[in-house]
Amino acid sequence: MIPGAVLGWDMGAALAMARALGVPPLAMAELLPVIEAVMVSKLNEQMDQSHGGKTG
């Protein structure tokens, strides 16, 4: 845990949500890690900018 940073998703919850939406397991295995990496990066970037960090 790092204060003020997102490290990752709750993959159990993400898998359960995908399953509930009918997403095939193979698609979940292929797509969720990639989507998670992009979302974590963008969330941390937004948090950094909103707290006076890098601009751009």
mmJSON file of the N, C-alpha and C atoms, coordinates in Angstrom:
{"data_MODEL":{"atom_site":{
"group_PDB":["ATOM","ATOM","ATOM","ATOM","ATOM","ATOM","ATOM","ATOM","ATOM","ATOM","ATOM","ATOM","ATOM","ATOM","ATOM","ATOM","ATOM","ATOM","ATOM","ATOM","ATOM","ATOM","ATOM","ATOM","ATOM","ATOM","ATOM","ATOM","ATOM","ATOM","ATOM","ATOM","ATOM","ATOM","ATOM","ATOM","ATOM","ATOM","ATOM","ATOM","ATOM","ATOM","ATOM","ATOM","ATOM","ATOM","ATOM","ATOM","ATOM","ATOM","ATOM","ATOM","ATOM","ATOM","ATOM","ATOM","ATOM","ATOM","ATOM","ATOM","ATOM","ATOM","ATOM","ATOM","ATOM","ATOM","ATOM","ATOM","ATOM","ATOM","ATOM","ATOM","ATOM","ATOM","ATOM","ATOM","ATOM","ATOM","ATOM","ATOM","ATOM","ATOM","ATOM","ATOM","ATOM","ATOM","ATOM","ATOM","ATOM","ATOM","ATOM","ATOM","ATOM","ATOM","ATOM","ATOM","ATOM","ATOM","ATOM","ATOM","ATOM","ATOM","ATOM","ATOM","ATOM","ATOM","ATOM","ATOM","ATOM","ATOM","ATOM","ATOM","ATOM","ATOM","ATOM","ATOM","ATOM","ATOM","ATOM","ATOM","ATOM","ATOM","ATOM","ATOM","ATOM","ATOM","ATOM","ATOM","ATOM","ATOM","ATOM","ATOM","ATOM","ATOM","ATOM","ATOM","ATOM","ATOM","ATOM","ATOM","ATOM","ATOM","ATOM","ATOM","ATOM","ATOM","ATOM","ATOM","ATOM","ATOM","ATOM","ATOM","ATOM","ATOM","ATOM","ATOM","ATOM","ATOM","ATOM","ATOM","ATOM","ATOM","ATOM","ATOM","ATOM","ATOM","ATOM","ATOM"],
"id":[1,2,3,4,5,6,7,8,9,10,11,12,13,14,15,16,17,18,19,20,21,22,23,24,25,26,27,28,29,30,31,32,33,34,35,36,37,38,39,40,41,42,43,44,45,46,47,48,49,50,51,52,53,54,55,56,57,58,59,60,61,62,63,64,65,66,67,68,69,70,71,72,73,74,75,76,77,78,79,80,81,82,83,84,85,86,87,88,89,90,91,92,93,94,95,96,97,98,99,100,101,102,103,104,105,106,107,108,109,110,111,112,113,114,115,116,117,118,119,120,121,122,123,124,125,126,127,128,129,130,131,132,133,134,135,136,137,138,139,140,141,142,143,144,145,146,147,148,149,150,151,152,153,154,155,156,157,158,159,160,161,162,163,164,165,166,167,168],
"type_symbol":["N","C","C","N","C","C","N","C","C","N","C","C","N","C","C","N","C","C","N","C","C","N","C","C","N","C","C","N","C","C","N","C","C","N","C","C","N","C","C","N","C","C","N","C","C","N","C","C","N","C","C","N","C","C","N","C","C","N","C","C","N","C","C","N","C","C","N","C","C","N","C","C","N","C","C","N","C","C","N","C","C","N","C","C","N","C","C","N","C","C","N","C","C","N","C","C","N","C","C","N","C","C","N","C","C","N","C","C","N","C","C","N","C","C","N","C","C","N","C","C","N","C","C","N","C","C","N","C","C","N","C","C","N","C","C","N","C","C","N","C","C","N","C","C","N","C","C","N","C","C","N","C","C","N","C","C","N","C","C","N","C","C","N","C","C","N","C","C"],
"label_atom_id":["N","CA","C","N","CA","C","N","CA","C","N","CA","C","N","CA","C","N","CA","C","N","CA","C","N","CA","C","N","CA","C","N","CA","C","N","CA","C","N","CA","C","N","CA","C","N","CA","C","N","CA","C","N","CA","C","N","CA","C","N","CA","C","N","CA","C","N","CA","C","N","CA","C","N","CA","C","N","CA","C","N","CA","C","N","CA","C","N","CA","C","N","CA","C","N","CA","C","N","CA","C","N","CA","C","N","CA","C","N","CA","C","N","CA","C","N","CA","C","N","CA","C","N","CA","C","N","CA","C","N","CA","C","N","CA","C","N","CA","C","N","CA","C","N","CA","C","N","CA","C","N","CA","C","N","CA","C","N","CA","C","N","CA","C","N","CA","C","N","CA","C","N","CA","C","N","CA","C","N","CA","C","N","CA","C","N","CA","C","N","CA","C","N","CA","C"],
"label_alt_id":[null,null,null,null,null,null,null,null,null,null,null,null,null,null,null,null,null,null,null,null,null,null,null,null,null,null,null,null,null,null,null,null,null,null,null,null,null,null,null,null,null,null,null,null,null,null,null,null,null,null,null,null,null,null,null,null,null,null,null,null,null,null,null,null,null,null,null,null,null,null,null,null,null,null,null,null,null,null,null,null,null,null,null,null,null,null,null,null,null,null,null,null,null,null,null,null,null,null,null,null,null,null,null,null,null,null,null,null,null,null,null,null,null,null,null,null,null,null,null,null,null,null,null,null,null,null,null,null,null,null,null,null,null,null,null,null,null,null,null,null,null,null,null,null,null,null,null,null,null,null,null,null,null,null,null,null,null,null,null,null,null,null,null,null,null,null,null,null],
"label_comp_id":["MET","MET","MET","ILE","ILE","ILE","PRO","PRO","PRO","GLY","GLY","GLY","ALA","ALA","ALA","VAL","VAL","VAL","LEU","LEU","LEU","GLY","GLY","GLY","TRP","TRP","TRP","ASP","ASP","ASP","MET","MET","MET","GLY","GLY","GLY","ALA","ALA","ALA","ALA","ALA","ALA","LEU","LEU","LEU","ALA","ALA","ALA","MET","MET","MET","ALA","ALA","ALA","ARG","ARG","ARG","ALA","ALA","ALA","LEU","LEU","LEU","GLY","GLY","GLY","VAL","VAL","VAL","PRO","PRO","PRO","PRO","PRO","PRO","LEU","LEU","LEU","ALA","ALA","ALA","MET","MET","MET","ALA","ALA","ALA","GLU","GLU","GLU","LEU","LEU","LEU","LEU","LEU","LEU","PRO","PRO","PRO","VAL","VAL","VAL","ILE","ILE","ILE","GLU","GLU","GLU","ALA","ALA","ALA","VAL","VAL","VAL","MET","MET","MET","VAL","VAL","VAL","SER","SER","SER","LYS","LYS","LYS","LEU","LEU","LEU","ASN","ASN","ASN","GLU","GLU","GLU","GLN","GLN","GLN","MET","MET","MET","ASP","ASP","ASP","GLN","GLN","GLN","SER","SER","SER","HIS","HIS","HIS","GLY","GLY","GLY","GLY","GLY","GLY","LYS","LYS","LYS","THR","THR","THR","GLY","GLY","GLY"],
"label_asym_id":["A","A","A","A","A","A","A","A","A","A","A","A","A","A","A","A","A","A","A","A","A","A","A","A","A","A","A","A","A","A","A","A","A","A","A","A","A","A","A","A","A","A","A","A","A","A","A","A","A","A","A","A","A","A","A","A","A","A","A","A","A","A","A","A","A","A","A","A","A","A","A","A","A","A","A","A","A","A","A","A","A","A","A","A","A","A","A","A","A","A","A","A","A","A","A","A","A","A","A","A","A","A","A","A","A","A","A","A","A","A","A","A","A","A","A","A","A","A","A","A","A","A","A","A","A","A","A","A","A","A","A","A","A","A","A","A","A","A","A","A","A","A","A","A","A","A","A","A","A","A","A","A","A","A","A","A","A","A","A","A","A","A","A","A","A","A","A","A"],
"label_entity_id":["1","1","1","1","1","1","1","1","1","1","1","1","1","1","1","1","1","1","1","1","1","1","1","1","1","1","1","1","1","1","1","1","1","1","1","1","1","1","1","1","1","1","1","1","1","1","1","1","1","1","1","1","1","1","1","1","1","1","1","1","1","1","1","1","1","1","1","1","1","1","1","1","1","1","1","1","1","1","1","1","1","1","1","1","1","1","1","1","1","1","1","1","1","1","1","1","1","1","1","1","1","1","1","1","1","1","1","1","1","1","1","1","1","1","1","1","1","1","1","1","1","1","1","1","1","1","1","1","1","1","1","1","1","1","1","1","1","1","1","1","1","1","1","1","1","1","1","1","1","1","1","1","1","1","1","1","1","1","1","1","1","1","1","1","1","1","1","1"],
"label_seq_id":[1,1,1,2,2,2,3,3,3,4,4,4,5,5,5,6,6,6,7,7,7,8,8,8,9,9,9,10,10,10,11,11,11,12,12,12,13,13,13,14,14,14,15,15,15,16,16,16,17,17,17,18,18,18,19,19,19,20,20,20,21,21,21,22,22,22,23,23,23,24,24,24,25,25,25,26,26,26,27,27,27,28,28,28,29,29,29,30,30,30,31,31,31,32,32,32,33,33,33,34,34,34,35,35,35,36,36,36,37,37,37,38,38,38,39,39,39,40,40,40,41,41,41,42,42,42,43,43,43,44,44,44,45,45,45,46,46,46,47,47,47,48,48,48,49,49,49,50,50,50,51,51,51,52,52,52,53,53,53,54,54,54,55,55,55,56,56,56],
"pdbx_PDB_ins_code":[null,null,null,null,null,null,null,null,null,null,null,null,null,null,null,null,null,null,null,null,null,null,null,null,null,null,null,null,null,null,null,null,null,null,null,null,null,null,null,null,null,null,null,null,null,null,null,null,null,null,null,null,null,null,null,null,null,null,null,null,null,null,null,null,null,null,null,null,null,null,null,null,null,null,null,null,null,null,null,null,null,null,null,null,null,null,null,null,null,null,null,null,null,null,null,null,null,null,null,null,null,null,null,null,null,null,null,null,null,null,null,null,null,null,null,null,null,null,null,null,null,null,null,null,null,null,null,null,null,null,null,null,null,null,null,null,null,null,null,null,null,null,null,null,null,null,null,null,null,null,null,null,null,null,null,null,null,null,null,null,null,null,null,null,null,null,null,null],
"Cartn_x":[0.841,0.0,0.884,0.554,1.256,0.215,0.342,-0.632,-0.691,-1.909,-2.086,-1.829,-1.804,-1.566,-2.476,-2.848,-3.611,-2.616,-2.621,-1.688,-2.317,-3.604,-4.269,-5.72,-6.38,-7.792,-7.967,-9.156,-9.582,-9.994,-9.065,-9.313,-10.469,-10.679,-11.827,-13.131,-13.228,-14.429,-14.539,-13.413,-13.429,-13.853,-13.34,-13.709,-15.184,-15.665,-17.075,-17.985,-17.603,-18.404,-18.417,-17.249,-17.176,-18.012,-17.921,-18.705,-20.196,-20.617,-22.03,-22.509,-21.596,-21.945,-21.859,-21.44,-21.38,-20.127,-19.067,-17.813,-17.143,-16.743,-16.095,-14.796,-14.516,-13.318,-12.016,-11.875,-10.656,-10.479,-11.576,-11.513,-11.114,-11.657,-11.297,-9.799,-9.283,-7.873,-6.962,-7.394,-6.592,-6.716,-7.911,-8.174,-8.048,-8.471,-8.472,-7.095,-6.016,-4.711,-4.285,-4.586,-4.224,-5.048,-6.349,-7.233,-6.828,-6.532,-6.123,-4.864,-3.878,-2.614,-2.837,-3.66,-3.934,-4.715,-5.736,-6.546,-5.737,-4.885,-4.058,-3.124,-2.517,-1.604,-2.323,-3.48,-4.233,-4.761,-5.242,-5.725,-4.604,-3.438,-2.308,-1.85,-1.884,-1.514,-2.47,-3.772,-4.771,-4.61,-4.372,-4.184,-2.947,-1.885,-0.647,-0.865,-1.582,-1.856,-2.752,-3.73,-4.649,-3.996,-2.855,-2.138,-0.884,-0.841,0.267,1.521,1.405,2.552,2.865,3.351,3.742,2.542,2.807,1.754,1.947,1.293,1.418,1.547],
"Cartn_y":[-1.183,0.0,1.244,2.161,3.435,4.544,5.385,6.466,7.359,7.628,8.518,7.882,6.538,5.861,4.637,4.34,3.133,2.089,0.91,-0.147,-1.187,-1.363,-2.363,-2.508,-3.351,-3.619,-4.803,-4.936,-6.156,-7.107,-7.991,-8.867,-9.832,-10.227,-11.082,-10.388,-9.111,-8.336,-8.111,-7.825,-7.6,-8.871,-10.013,-11.282,-11.604,-11.34,-11.586,-10.699,-9.443,-8.528,-8.98,-9.358,-9.825,-11.088,-11.999,-13.235,-12.909,-11.983,-11.601,-10.967,-10.311,-9.681,-10.658,-11.895,-12.906,-12.86,-12.227,-12.161,-13.537,-14.086,-15.402,-15.391,-16.483,-16.548,-16.27,-16.749,-16.499,-15.006,-14.324,-12.876,-12.156,-12.603,-11.997,-12.148,-13.345,-13.612,-12.774,-12.52,-11.745,-10.238,-9.774,-8.333,-7.646,-8.297,-7.615,-7.114,-7.887,-7.354,-6.13,-6.115,-4.979,-3.746,-3.943,-2.839,-2.298,-3.202,-2.781,-1.917,-2.337,-1.59,-0.171,-0.029,1.303,2.147,1.566,2.321,2.762,1.891,2.248,3.388,3.291,4.34,5.682,5.669,6.917,7.491,6.64,7.134,7.784,7.147,7.724,9.028,9.084,10.308,11.445,11.144,12.167,12.62,11.675,12.037,12.89,12.558,13.327,14.76,14.906,16.254,17.055,16.39,17.125,17.521,16.894,17.228,18.059,18.719,19.624,18.959,17.755,17.046,17.514,16.604,16.959,17.485,18.32,18.955,18.608,17.604,17.367,16.011],
"Cartn_z":[0.0,0.0,0.0,-0.874,-0.964,-0.794,0.236,0.411,-0.826,-1.289,-2.424,-3.773,-3.84,-5.111,-5.233,-6.454,-6.756,-7.241,-6.623,-7.005,-7.907,-7.81,-8.64,-8.257,-8.999,-8.766,-7.84,-7.305,-6.631,-7.756,-8.139,-9.291,-9.039,-7.793,-7.49,-7.854,-7.495,-7.82,-9.325,-9.974,-11.431,-12.164,-11.728,-12.359,-12.125,-10.915,-10.61,-11.452,-11.608,-12.422,-13.883,-14.405,-15.79,-15.973,-15.005,-15.073,-15.079,-14.221,-14.14,-15.441,-16.144,-17.421,-18.59,-18.308,-19.347,-20.205,-19.714,-20.463,-20.399,-21.535,-21.528,-20.706,-19.978,-19.128,-19.885,-21.099,-21.871,-22.139,-22.443,-22.672,-21.383,-20.247,-18.962,-18.7,-18.935,-18.673,-19.563,-20.775,-21.721,-21.5,-21.22,-21.221,-19.866,-18.786,-17.486,-17.052,-17.181,-16.764,-17.566,-18.844,-19.702,-19.323,-19.147,-18.764,-17.399,-16.459,-15.119,-15.174,-15.948,-16.026,-16.537,-17.566,-18.125,-17.127,-16.498,-15.551,-14.333,-13.804,-12.649,-13.02,-14.188,-14.643,-14.776,-15.407,-15.62,-14.308,-13.41,-12.115,-11.318,-11.293,-10.564,-11.21,-12.524,-13.239,-12.866,-12.855,-12.502,-11.055,-10.15,-8.74,-8.556,-9.265,-9.174,-9.652,-10.763,-11.294,-10.374,-9.746,-8.872,-7.551,-7.225,-5.994,-6.264,-7.422,-7.703,-8.22,-8.72,-9.27,-10.677,-11.478,-12.852,-13.627,-14.609,-15.401,-16.858,-17.323,-18.741,-19.072],
"occupancy":[1.0,1.0,1.0,1.0,1.0,1.0,1.0,1.0,1.0,1.0,1.0,1.0,1.0,1.0,1.0,1.0,1.0,1.0,1.0,1.0,1.0,1.0,1.0,1.0,1.0,1.0,1.0,1.0,1.0,1.0,1.0,1.0,1.0,1.0,1.0,1.0,1.0,1.0,1.0,1.0,1.0,1.0,1.0,1.0,1.0,1.0,1.0,1.0,1.0,1.0,1.0,1.0,1.0,1.0,1.0,1.0,1.0,1.0,1.0,1.0,1.0,1.0,1.0,1.0,1.0,1.0,1.0,1.0,1.0,1.0,1.0,1.0,1.0,1.0,1.0,1.0,1.0,1.0,1.0,1.0,1.0,1.0,1.0,1.0,1.0,1.0,1.0,1.0,1.0,1.0,1.0,1.0,1.0,1.0,1.0,1.0,1.0,1.0,1.0,1.0,1.0,1.0,1.0,1.0,1.0,1.0,1.0,1.0,1.0,1.0,1.0,1.0,1.0,1.0,1.0,1.0,1.0,1.0,1.0,1.0,1.0,1.0,1.0,1.0,1.0,1.0,1.0,1.0,1.0,1.0,1.0,1.0,1.0,1.0,1.0,1.0,1.0,1.0,1.0,1.0,1.0,1.0,1.0,1.0,1.0,1.0,1.0,1.0,1.0,1.0,1.0,1.0,1.0,1.0,1.0,1.0,1.0,1.0,1.0,1.0,1.0,1.0,1.0,1.0,1.0,1.0,1.0,1.0],
"B_iso_or_equiv":[0.0,0.0,0.0,0.0,0.0,0.0,0.0,0.0,0.0,0.0,0.0,0.0,0.0,0.0,0.0,0.0,0.0,0.0,0.0,0.0,0.0,0.0,0.0,0.0,0.0,0.0,0.0,0.0,0.0,0.0,0.0,0.0,0.0,0.0,0.0,0.0,0.0,0.0,0.0,0.0,0.0,0.0,0.0,0.0,0.0,0.0,0.0,0.0,0.0,0.0,0.0,0.0,0.0,0.0,0.0,0.0,0.0,0.0,0.0,0.0,0.0,0.0,0.0,0.0,0.0,0.0,0.0,0.0,0.0,0.0,0.0,0.0,0.0,0.0,0.0,0.0,0.0,0.0,0.0,0.0,0.0,0.0,0.0,0.0,0.0,0.0,0.0,0.0,0.0,0.0,0.0,0.0,0.0,0.0,0.0,0.0,0.0,0.0,0.0,0.0,0.0,0.0,0.0,0.0,0.0,0.0,0.0,0.0,0.0,0.0,0.0,0.0,0.0,0.0,0.0,0.0,0.0,0.0,0.0,0.0,0.0,0.0,0.0,0.0,0.0,0.0,0.0,0.0,0.0,0.0,0.0,0.0,0.0,0.0,0.0,0.0,0.0,0.0,0.0,0.0,0.0,0.0,0.0,0.0,0.0,0.0,0.0,0.0,0.0,0.0,0.0,0.0,0.0,0.0,0.0,0.0,0.0,0.0,0.0,0.0,0.0,0.0,0.0,0.0,0.0,0.0,0.0,0.0],
"pdbx_formal_charge":[null,null,null,null,null,null,null,null,null,null,null,null,null,null,null,null,null,null,null,null,null,null,null,null,null,null,null,null,null,null,null,null,null,null,null,null,null,null,null,null,null,null,null,null,null,null,null,null,null,null,null,null,null,null,null,null,null,null,null,null,null,null,null,null,null,null,null,null,null,null,null,null,null,null,null,null,null,null,null,null,null,null,null,null,null,null,null,null,null,null,null,null,null,null,null,null,null,null,null,null,null,null,null,null,null,null,null,null,null,null,null,null,null,null,null,null,null,null,null,null,null,null,null,null,null,null,null,null,null,null,null,null,null,null,null,null,null,null,null,null,null,null,null,null,null,null,null,null,null,null,null,null,null,null,null,null,null,null,null,null,null,null,null,null,null,null,null,null],
"auth_seq_id":[1,1,1,2,2,2,3,3,3,4,4,4,5,5,5,6,6,6,7,7,7,8,8,8,9,9,9,10,10,10,11,11,11,12,12,12,13,13,13,14,14,14,15,15,15,16,16,16,17,17,17,18,18,18,19,19,19,20,20,20,21,21,21,22,22,22,23,23,23,24,24,24,25,25,25,26,26,26,27,27,27,28,28,28,29,29,29,30,30,30,31,31,31,32,32,32,33,33,33,34,34,34,35,35,35,36,36,36,37,37,37,38,38,38,39,39,39,40,40,40,41,41,41,42,42,42,43,43,43,44,44,44,45,45,45,46,46,46,47,47,47,48,48,48,49,49,49,50,50,50,51,51,51,52,52,52,53,53,53,54,54,54,55,55,55,56,56,56],
"auth_comp_id":["MET","MET","MET","ILE","ILE","ILE","PRO","PRO","PRO","GLY","GLY","GLY","ALA","ALA","ALA","VAL","VAL","VAL","LEU","LEU","LEU","GLY","GLY","GLY","TRP","TRP","TRP","ASP","ASP","ASP","MET","MET","MET","GLY","GLY","GLY","ALA","ALA","ALA","ALA","ALA","ALA","LEU","LEU","LEU","ALA","ALA","ALA","MET","MET","MET","ALA","ALA","ALA","ARG","ARG","ARG","ALA","ALA","ALA","LEU","LEU","LEU","GLY","GLY","GLY","VAL","VAL","VAL","PRO","PRO","PRO","PRO","PRO","PRO","LEU","LEU","LEU","ALA","ALA","ALA","MET","MET","MET","ALA","ALA","ALA","GLU","GLU","GLU","LEU","LEU","LEU","LEU","LEU","LEU","PRO","PRO","PRO","VAL","VAL","VAL","ILE","ILE","ILE","GLU","GLU","GLU","ALA","ALA","ALA","VAL","VAL","VAL","MET","MET","MET","VAL","VAL","VAL","SER","SER","SER","LYS","LYS","LYS","LEU","LEU","LEU","ASN","ASN","ASN","GLU","GLU","GLU","GLN","GLN","GLN","MET","MET","MET","ASP","ASP","ASP","GLN","GLN","GLN","SER","SER","SER","HIS","HIS","HIS","GLY","GLY","GLY","GLY","GLY","GLY","LYS","LYS","LYS","THR","THR","THR","GLY","GLY","GLY"],
"auth_asym_id":["A","A","A","A","A","A","A","A","A","A","A","A","A","A","A","A","A","A","A","A","A","A","A","A","A","A","A","A","A","A","A","A","A","A","A","A","A","A","A","A","A","A","A","A","A","A","A","A","A","A","A","A","A","A","A","A","A","A","A","A","A","A","A","A","A","A","A","A","A","A","A","A","A","A","A","A","A","A","A","A","A","A","A","A","A","A","A","A","A","A","A","A","A","A","A","A","A","A","A","A","A","A","A","A","A","A","A","A","A","A","A","A","A","A","A","A","A","A","A","A","A","A","A","A","A","A","A","A","A","A","A","A","A","A","A","A","A","A","A","A","A","A","A","A","A","A","A","A","A","A","A","A","A","A","A","A","A","A","A","A","A","A","A","A","A","A","A","A"],
"auth_atom_id":["N","CA","C","N","CA","C","N","CA","C","N","CA","C","N","CA","C","N","CA","C","N","CA","C","N","CA","C","N","CA","C","N","CA","C","N","CA","C","N","CA","C","N","CA","C","N","CA","C","N","CA","C","N","CA","C","N","CA","C","N","CA","C","N","CA","C","N","CA","C","N","CA","C","N","CA","C","N","CA","C","N","CA","C","N","CA","C","N","CA","C","N","CA","C","N","CA","C","N","CA","C","N","CA","C","N","CA","C","N","CA","C","N","CA","C","N","CA","C","N","CA","C","N","CA","C","N","CA","C","N","CA","C","N","CA","C","N","CA","C","N","CA","C","N","CA","C","N","CA","C","N","CA","C","N","CA","C","N","CA","C","N","CA","C","N","CA","C","N","CA","C","N","CA","C","N","CA","C","N","CA","C","N","CA","C","N","CA","C","N","CA","C","N","CA","C"],
"pdbx_PDB_model_num":[1,1,1,1,1,1,1,1,1,1,1,1,1,1,1,1,1,1,1,1,1,1,1,1,1,1,1,1,1,1,1,1,1,1,1,1,1,1,1,1,1,1,1,1,1,1,1,1,1,1,1,1,1,1,1,1,1,1,1,1,1,1,1,1,1,1,1,1,1,1,1,1,1,1,1,1,1,1,1,1,1,1,1,1,1,1,1,1,1,1,1,1,1,1,1,1,1,1,1,1,1,1,1,1,1,1,1,1,1,1,1,1,1,1,1,1,1,1,1,1,1,1,1,1,1,1,1,1,1,1,1,1,1,1,1,1,1,1,1,1,1,1,1,1,1,1,1,1,1,1,1,1,1,1,1,1,1,1,1,1,1,1,1,1,1,1,1,1]
}}}
